[in-house]
């Protein structure tokens, strides 16, 4: 028993110490877990400690993604023809964002901010009903509620009139939906379906991968002319699986123009991993139409097979680009030290920083971790608001009334390291103004958190929150 104990602790500890992709706080947290709870800690590390698919799968997936994007960019000449030069003070930011996927900023795009979830579904169904060639849809969560059924029925109508429909859902987030009769009806109607990161074989996943590696993306592309990007899953705001936190408040943009081709290629990297027999030309036609509008935008997609730390570094660069104002809304705030440092630095150099979180979080651990940072952030002059009417699920970021980020990425280590995510980065004052109006509505419906509020927390609450924060690196 003593030999087994030493072997387990030593083997896992050496593995942790040899990893080059692990941040020091995470390394320390895992080592402490192993030393305090050697057996449970070793099992937990084996199941959840590394974002791994296996070396061959990792290599194959990276190769496929790079090949699809390179060939796709070559096919989509409009992306190259409409490449834009952004404002000089944001050029380094654009260059970094480009390094993640090879997607450059392109001009000639038009964005429309949907009023609410119902408005999003109404526009989405209308676009699906008007589709001529193909519809590509990817959701993390798809529920069999009014929204899920309405979208599924629209796709079935499109398929029956000859439109090619490809639908992907995450195996965990949509696990109930893929067992439903509605999923089967879609397949019978001719909709091509694919479960991404299936949990049908959990033991195999645990042995050779991680069961909590998920595809968190929300992508819809119609005829390579229209795309949707934002935080809304294919589900009602009442969100029946967690109705006690409803309504879930999301944000979605409808976009036309050359940047649609980038979202299309990002979808293709997921789809063609499972269906290499499909032709990439199916994802490159018809050519998107450039608008006369001046909205410059680029797509950013990240995941566990991407360059390590890409998302965290991008958001650090975004915060570092702010000169006057920075407003962020996110439901899950479990930042790494770089994000926290960049926020503090922005506030200390005079940037008006505002953070909007939900007052009630569906994850009590995440809620506690988020609040463990409040005193430090508030002491630097950062404004913190807690949204009251429901669970604020919108992931938004605006900078200096010029830059906007809307998408699926949360400011937490799960989005940074474990999930496949997609975001739209816009260099456009009009889009920024529209999103800022929405952010101000969130603020108006929020409680302002002050240092006095935090000072009234009990000692036990502060101990609890700080204890949970020590788990942040391994959440």
C-alpha positions as CSV (number, residue, x, y, z in Angstrom):
1,X,0.0,0.0,0.0
2,X,2.8,2.4,0.9
3,X,4.6,1.6,-2.4
4,X,1.3,2.1,-4.4
5,X,0.7,5.4,-2.5
6,X,4.2,6.7,-3.3
7,X,3.9,5.5,-7.0
8,X,0.6,7.3,-7.5
9,X,1.6,10.5,-5.9
10,X,5.0,10.6,-7.6
11,X,3.8,9.6,-11.1
12,X,1.0,12.2,-11.2
13,X,3.2,14.9,-9.6
14,X,5.9,14.4,-12.2
15,X,3.3,14.5,-14.9
16,X,2.0,17.8,-13.6
17,X,5.6,19.2,-13.2
18,X,6.6,18.1,-16.8
19,X,3.6,19.9,-18.5
20,X,4.7,23.0,-20.3
21,X,1.1,24.2,-21.0
22,X,0.1,24.6,-17.3
23,X,0.0,27.9,-15.6
24,X,1.8,28.1,-12.2
25,X,-1.4,28.6,-10.2
26,X,-3.0,25.6,-11.9
27,X,0.1,23.5,-11.3
28,X,0.2,24.4,-7.6
29,X,-3.6,23.7,-7.3
30,X,-3.2,20.3,-8.8
31,X,-0.2,19.4,-6.7
32,X,-2.0,20.4,-3.5
33,X,-4.9,18.3,-4.5
34,X,-2.7,15.3,-5.1
35,X,-0.9,15.7,-1.8
36,X,-4.0,16.3,0.3
37,X,-6.3,13.7,-1.5
38,X,-3.9,11.4,-3.3
39,X,-6.4,8.8,-4.6
40,X,-9.4,11.0,-5.3
41,X,-7.0,13.7,-6.6
42,X,-5.2,11.3,-9.0
43,X,-8.6,10.0,-10.3
44,X,-9.8,13.6,-10.8
45,X,-6.7,14.6,-12.6
46,X,-6.9,11.6,-14.8
47,X,-10.5,12.4,-15.7
48,X,-10.3,16.2,-15.9
49,X,-6.7,17.3,-15.5
50,X,-5.7,17.6,-19.2
51,X,-7.4,18.8,-22.3
52,X,-6.5,15.8,-24.4
53,X,-7.9,13.9,-27.3
54,X,-4.9,11.6,-27.6
55,X,-1.8,12.5,-29.6
56,X,-3.0,11.1,-32.9
57,X,-6.5,12.6,-32.7
58,X,-5.0,16.0,-31.6
59,X,-2.5,15.9,-34.5
60,X,-5.2,14.8,-37.0
61,X,-7.7,17.4,-35.9
62,X,-5.1,20.3,-36.0
63,X,-4.0,19.1,-39.5
64,X,-7.6,18.9,-40.8
65,X,-8.5,22.4,-39.4
66,X,-5.4,24.0,-40.9
67,X,-5.9,22.3,-44.2
68,X,-9.6,23.3,-44.4
69,X,-9.0,26.9,-43.6
70,X,-6.0,27.2,-45.9
71,X,-7.8,25.7,-48.9
72,X,-11.1,27.5,-47.9
73,X,-9.4,30.9,-47.9
74,X,-8.0,30.1,-51.3
75,X,-11.5,29.3,-52.6
76,X,-13.1,32.3,-50.9
77,X,-11.3,35.0,-52.8
78,X,-13.7,37.6,-51.4
79,X,-12.1,37.3,-48.0
80,X,-8.7,38.2,-49.6
81,X,-10.2,40.9,-51.9
82,X,-12.0,42.6,-49.0
83,X,-9.2,42.6,-46.5
84,X,-9.3,45.8,-44.5
85,X,-6.8,47.9,-42.6
86,X,-8.2,48.8,-39.2
87,X,-7.6,51.9,-37.1
88,X,-3.8,52.1,-36.3
89,X,-4.4,51.9,-32.6
90,X,-6.1,48.5,-33.1
91,X,-3.8,47.0,-35.7
92,X,-1.8,44.9,-33.3
93,X,-5.1,43.6,-31.8
94,X,-6.2,42.6,-35.3
95,X,-2.9,41.0,-36.1
96,X,-3.1,38.8,-33.0
97,X,-6.7,37.8,-33.7
98,X,-5.7,36.8,-37.2
99,X,-2.9,34.6,-35.9
100,X,-5.5,32.3,-34.3
101,X,-7.4,31.2,-37.4
102,X,-5.8,33.0,-40.3
103,X,-9.0,35.0,-40.6
104,X,-8.2,38.6,-41.4
105,X,-10.4,41.7,-40.9
106,X,-12.7,42.2,-43.9
107,X,-14.8,45.1,-44.9
108,X,-18.2,45.3,-46.6
109,X,-20.2,43.7,-43.8
110,X,-23.5,44.7,-42.2
111,X,-24.7,43.7,-38.7
112,X,-28.1,43.8,-37.2
113,X,-28.7,43.4,-33.4
114,X,-31.7,41.3,-32.7
115,X,-34.1,42.8,-30.2
116,X,-34.5,39.6,-28.1
117,X,-34.7,35.8,-28.3
118,X,-38.1,35.9,-30.0
119,X,-36.8,38.4,-32.6
120,X,-33.8,36.1,-33.2
121,X,-36.0,33.1,-33.9
122,X,-38.4,35.0,-36.1
123,X,-35.5,36.3,-38.3
124,X,-33.8,32.9,-38.3
125,X,-36.9,31.0,-39.4
126,X,-37.6,33.6,-42.1
127,X,-34.0,33.2,-43.4
128,X,-34.3,29.4,-43.3
129,X,-37.6,29.6,-45.2
130,X,-35.9,31.7,-47.9
131,X,-32.8,29.6,-48.2
132,X,-31.9,28.5,-51.7
133,X,-28.8,26.2,-51.5
134,X,-27.8,25.2,-48.0
135,X,-28.2,25.8,-44.2
136,X,-25.5,25.0,-41.7
137,X,-26.3,25.0,-38.0
138,X,-24.3,24.2,-34.9
139,X,-25.5,24.6,-31.3
140,X,-24.1,23.5,-27.9
141,X,-27.6,23.2,-26.5
142,X,-30.8,22.3,-28.5
143,X,-33.9,21.7,-26.5
144,X,-37.3,20.3,-27.6
145,X,-39.2,23.4,-26.6
146,X,-40.9,26.1,-28.7
147,X,-37.7,27.5,-30.1
148,X,-36.1,24.1,-30.7
149,X,-39.2,22.7,-32.4
150,X,-39.8,25.8,-34.5
151,X,-36.2,25.8,-35.8
152,X,-36.2,22.1,-36.4
153,X,-39.5,22.3,-38.4
154,X,-38.1,25.1,-40.5
155,X,-35.1,23.0,-41.3
156,X,-37.3,20.0,-42.3
157,X,-39.3,22.3,-44.6
158,X,-36.1,23.5,-46.2
159,X,-34.8,20.0,-46.6
160,X,-38.0,18.8,-48.3
161,X,-37.7,21.5,-50.9
162,X,-34.2,20.5,-51.8
163,X,-32.0,22.7,-49.6
164,X,-28.9,20.9,-48.2
165,X,-29.2,21.1,-44.4
166,X,-26.3,20.2,-42.1
167,X,-26.9,20.2,-38.4
168,X,-24.4,19.6,-35.6
169,X,-25.1,19.5,-31.8
170,X,-22.9,18.9,-28.8
171,X,-23.2,15.4,-27.4
172,X,-23.5,16.6,-23.8
173,X,-25.3,19.9,-24.1
174,X,-28.0,18.4,-26.5
175,X,-28.0,14.9,-25.0
176,X,-31.8,14.8,-24.5
177,X,-32.6,16.3,-27.9
178,X,-30.6,13.7,-29.9
179,X,-32.7,11.0,-28.2
180,X,-36.0,12.7,-29.1
181,X,-38.4,11.9,-32.0
182,X,-37.8,15.4,-33.3
183,X,-34.1,14.6,-34.0
184,X,-35.2,11.4,-35.7
185,X,-37.8,13.3,-37.8
186,X,-35.1,15.7,-39.0
187,X,-33.1,12.8,-40.2
188,X,-36.1,11.2,-41.9
189,X,-36.8,14.5,-43.7
190,X,-33.3,14.5,-45.2
191,X,-31.5,16.9,-42.7
192,X,-27.9,15.6,-42.3
193,X,-27.1,15.4,-38.6
194,X,-24.0,15.0,-36.6
195,X,-23.4,14.6,-32.8
196,X,-20.1,16.3,-31.9
197,X,-18.0,15.0,-29.0
198,X,-20.5,12.2,-28.2
199,X,-20.9,10.9,-24.7
200,X,-22.3,7.6,-25.8
201,X,-19.2,5.9,-24.6
202,X,-18.2,7.7,-21.4
203,X,-15.6,5.1,-20.3
204,X,-13.8,5.3,-23.6
205,X,-13.9,9.1,-23.4
206,X,-12.5,9.1,-19.9
207,X,-9.7,6.7,-20.8
208,X,-8.5,8.5,-24.0
209,X,-9.9,12.0,-23.8
210,X,-11.9,14.2,-21.4
211,X,-15.6,13.9,-21.1
212,X,-16.0,17.6,-20.4
213,X,-14.3,18.8,-23.6
214,X,-17.3,20.4,-25.3
215,X,-18.3,22.2,-28.5
216,X,-19.8,25.4,-27.1
217,X,-20.2,27.1,-30.5
218,X,-23.4,28.8,-31.8
219,X,-23.2,29.1,-35.6
220,X,-25.8,29.4,-38.3
221,X,-24.9,30.0,-41.9
222,X,-27.5,30.3,-44.7
223,X,-26.5,30.2,-48.4
224,X,-23.1,31.5,-47.5
225,X,-24.8,35.0,-47.4
226,X,-26.1,35.3,-43.8
227,X,-24.7,34.2,-40.5
228,X,-25.8,34.5,-36.9
229,X,-23.4,34.9,-34.0
230,X,-23.9,35.4,-30.3
231,X,-24.7,33.6,-27.0
232,X,-28.2,32.1,-27.7
233,X,-28.6,28.4,-27.8
234,X,-31.5,26.8,-29.7
235,X,-33.8,27.1,-26.6
236,X,-36.5,29.3,-25.1
237,X,-35.5,32.1,-22.7
238,X,-37.4,30.0,-20.1
239,X,-34.6,27.4,-20.5
240,X,-36.5,24.4,-19.1
241,X,-33.5,22.5,-18.0
242,X,-32.6,25.3,-15.5
243,X,-35.9,27.1,-15.3
244,X,-35.3,28.4,-11.8
245,X,-32.8,30.9,-13.2
246,X,-35.0,32.1,-16.1
247,X,-35.3,34.1,-18.1
248,X,-31.9,33.5,-19.8
249,X,-31.0,36.8,-21.4
250,X,-28.9,36.5,-24.6
251,X,-27.6,38.6,-27.4
252,X,-27.4,37.8,-31.1
253,X,-26.2,39.5,-34.3
254,X,-27.4,38.8,-37.8
255,X,-24.5,39.5,-40.2
256,X,-24.2,39.7,-44.0
257,X,-21.0,40.3,-46.1
258,X,-17.6,38.6,-46.7
259,X,-17.1,37.7,-43.0
260,X,-19.9,35.2,-43.4
261,X,-17.4,33.0,-45.4
262,X,-15.2,32.9,-42.3
263,X,-18.0,31.6,-40.1
264,X,-18.7,29.1,-42.8
265,X,-15.2,27.8,-42.8
266,X,-15.2,27.5,-39.0
267,X,-18.3,25.4,-39.3
268,X,-16.6,23.3,-42.0
269,X,-13.7,22.6,-39.7
270,X,-16.1,20.8,-37.3
271,X,-18.3,19.2,-39.9
272,X,-15.5,17.8,-42.2
273,X,-13.7,16.2,-39.4
274,X,-16.6,13.8,-39.3
275,X,-17.5,13.9,-43.0
276,X,-14.2,14.2,-45.0
277,X,-16.1,12.9,-48.0
278,X,-17.8,16.2,-48.4
279,X,-16.3,18.8,-50.8
280,X,-15.0,22.0,-49.4
281,X,-16.5,23.7,-52.4
282,X,-19.9,23.0,-50.9
283,X,-18.9,25.5,-48.2
284,X,-17.5,28.1,-50.5
285,X,-20.5,28.7,-52.8
286,X,-22.2,31.0,-53.6
287,X,-19.7,33.7,-53.0
288,X,-20.9,36.1,-50.2
289,X,-22.0,39.6,-51.4
290,X,-20.1,42.6,-50.1
291,X,-22.3,45.4,-48.7
292,X,-21.7,49.1,-49.2
293,X,-21.5,49.4,-45.4
294,X,-18.2,50.0,-43.8
295,X,-18.3,47.5,-41.0
296,X,-15.0,45.7,-40.7
297,X,-15.2,42.3,-38.9
298,X,-13.3,39.0,-38.4
299,X,-14.3,35.7,-37.0
300,X,-12.3,34.1,-34.1
301,X,-12.6,30.4,-33.3
302,X,-10.8,28.6,-30.6
303,X,-10.7,25.2,-29.0
304,X,-8.6,22.6,-27.2
305,X,-6.9,21.7,-30.4
306,X,-5.9,25.3,-31.1
307,X,-2.8,27.1,-29.9
308,X,-2.8,26.9,-26.1
309,X,-3.8,30.1,-24.4
310,X,-5.1,31.8,-27.6
311,X,-8.4,33.0,-26.1
312,X,-7.0,34.2,-22.9
313,X,-4.3,36.1,-24.8
314,X,-6.9,37.6,-27.1
315,X,-9.0,38.9,-24.3
316,X,-5.9,40.3,-22.5
317,X,-5.0,42.1,-25.8
318,X,-8.6,43.4,-26.1
319,X,-8.5,44.8,-22.6
320,X,-5.1,46.3,-23.2
321,X,-6.4,48.0,-26.3
322,X,-8.9,50.1,-24.4
323,X,-8.1,53.9,-24.1
324,X,-11.4,55.3,-22.7
325,X,-14.1,52.8,-22.0
326,X,-14.4,49.0,-21.6
327,X,-17.6,47.3,-20.8
328,X,-17.9,43.5,-20.5
329,X,-20.9,41.2,-19.7
330,X,-20.4,37.5,-19.0
331,X,-22.3,34.9,-17.0
332,X,-19.2,33.0,-15.9
333,X,-16.2,35.0,-14.6
334,X,-13.4,32.6,-13.6
335,X,-10.4,34.5,-15.0
336,X,-6.7,33.7,-15.1
337,X,-4.2,36.0,-13.5
338,X,-3.5,37.7,-16.9
339,X,-7.1,38.7,-17.4
340,X,-7.3,40.1,-13.8
341,X,-4.0,42.0,-14.2
342,X,-5.1,43.5,-17.5
343,X,-8.4,44.7,-16.1
344,X,-6.6,46.3,-13.1
345,X,-4.0,47.9,-15.4
346,X,-6.8,49.3,-17.6
347,X,-8.6,50.9,-14.6
348,X,-5.3,52.3,-13.2
349,X,-4.5,54.0,-16.5
350,X,-7.8,55.8,-16.5
351,X,-10.1,53.5,-18.6
352,X,-13.7,53.4,-17.4
353,X,-14.1,49.7,-16.8
354,X,-17.6,48.2,-16.2
355,X,-18.3,44.5,-15.6
356,X,-21.8,43.0,-15.7
357,X,-22.5,39.6,-14.1
358,X,-25.8,37.8,-13.2
359,X,-26.9,38.3,-9.6
360,X,-27.9,34.6,-9.5
361,X,-25.6,32.2,-11.2
362,X,-26.6,28.7,-12.2
363,X,-23.3,27.5,-10.9
364,X,-22.9,28.3,-7.2
365,X,-19.2,27.6,-7.4
366,X,-18.6,30.0,-10.3
367,X,-20.7,32.6,-8.5
368,X,-18.5,32.3,-5.4
369,X,-15.3,32.5,-7.4
370,X,-16.5,35.5,-9.3
371,X,-17.2,37.4,-6.1
372,X,-13.8,36.6,-4.6
373,X,-12.4,39.1,-7.1
374,X,-14.9,41.9,-6.3
375,X,-12.9,43.8,-3.6
376,X,-9.7,43.8,-5.7
377,X,-11.5,45.0,-8.8
378,X,-13.6,47.6,-7.0
379,X,-10.6,49.0,-5.2
380,X,-9.0,49.8,-8.6
381,X,-12.1,51.8,-9.6
382,X,-13.8,49.1,-11.7
383,X,-17.6,49.3,-11.7
384,X,-19.4,46.0,-11.0
385,X,-23.1,45.4,-11.7
386,X,-25.2,42.3,-11.0
387,X,-28.1,41.8,-13.3
388,X,-31.3,41.0,-11.4
389,X,-34.2,40.1,-13.8
390,X,-32.8,36.7,-14.9
391,X,-29.6,35.0,-15.8
392,X,-27.6,37.3,-18.0
393,X,-26.1,34.9,-20.5
394,X,-24.9,37.5,-23.0
395,X,-21.2,37.5,-23.7
396,X,-20.4,41.1,-24.9
397,X,-17.3,43.4,-24.9
398,X,-17.1,46.9,-26.2
399,X,-14.1,49.2,-26.3
400,X,-14.0,53.0,-26.8
401,X,-17.3,52.9,-28.8
402,X,-15.4,51.4,-31.7
403,X,-14.7,47.7,-31.0
404,X,-17.3,45.0,-30.3
405,X,-17.0,41.3,-29.5
406,X,-20.1,39.1,-29.4
407,X,-20.0,35.3,-29.3
408,X,-19.9,32.2,-27.2
409,X,-16.8,32.7,-25.1
410,X,-17.1,33.3,-21.4
411,X,-14.3,34.9,-19.3
412,X,-13.5,31.6,-17.6
413,X,-10.9,28.9,-17.9
414,X,-13.4,26.4,-19.4
415,X,-13.9,28.7,-22.4
416,X,-10.2,29.4,-22.6
417,X,-8.9,25.8,-22.4
418,X,-11.7,23.2,-22.8
419,X,-14.4,24.4,-25.1
420,X,-14.7,25.0,-28.9
421,X,-15.9,28.6,-29.1
422,X,-16.7,31.2,-31.8
423,X,-16.8,35.0,-31.6
424,X,-17.2,37.9,-34.0
425,X,-14.8,40.9,-33.6
426,X,-16.2,44.1,-35.1
427,X,-14.2,47.3,-35.8
428,X,-17.4,49.3,-36.3
429,X,-18.7,52.3,-34.4
430,X,-22.3,51.6,-35.4
431,X,-22.2,48.0,-34.1
432,X,-20.5,49.1,-30.9
433,X,-23.1,51.8,-30.3
434,X,-26.0,49.2,-30.7
435,X,-24.3,46.8,-28.3
436,X,-23.5,49.5,-25.9
437,X,-27.2,50.5,-25.8
438,X,-28.0,46.9,-24.9
439,X,-25.2,46.8,-22.2
440,X,-26.7,50.0,-20.7
441,X,-30.1,48.2,-20.5
442,X,-28.3,45.4,-18.6
443,X,-26.8,48.0,-16.2
444,X,-30.1,49.7,-15.7
445,X,-31.6,46.4,-14.6
446,X,-28.7,45.6,-12.3
447,X,-27.7,46.3,-8.7
448,X,-24.5,48.4,-8.5
449,X,-22.0,46.6,-6.2
450,X,-19.8,48.8,-4.1
451,X,-16.9,48.4,-1.6
452,X,-19.4,49.1,1.1
453,X,-21.6,46.1,-0.1
454,X,-18.5,43.8,-0.1
455,X,-17.5,45.1,3.3
456,X,-20.8,43.9,4.8
457,X,-20.2,40.3,3.7
458,X,-19.7,38.0,6.6
459,X,-16.3,36.5,7.4
460,X,-17.6,33.1,6.6
461,X,-18.9,34.2,3.2
462,X,-15.5,35.7,2.3
463,X,-13.7,32.5,3.5
464,X,-16.1,30.4,1.4
465,X,-15.6,32.6,-1.7
466,X,-11.8,32.6,-1.4
467,X,-11.7,28.9,-0.8
468,X,-13.6,28.3,-4.0
469,X,-11.3,30.7,-5.8
470,X,-8.4,28.4,-5.0
471,X,-10.2,25.8,-7.2
472,X,-10.4,28.3,-10.1
473,X,-7.3,27.0,-11.9
474,X,-8.7,23.5,-12.0
475,X,-12.4,24.2,-12.6
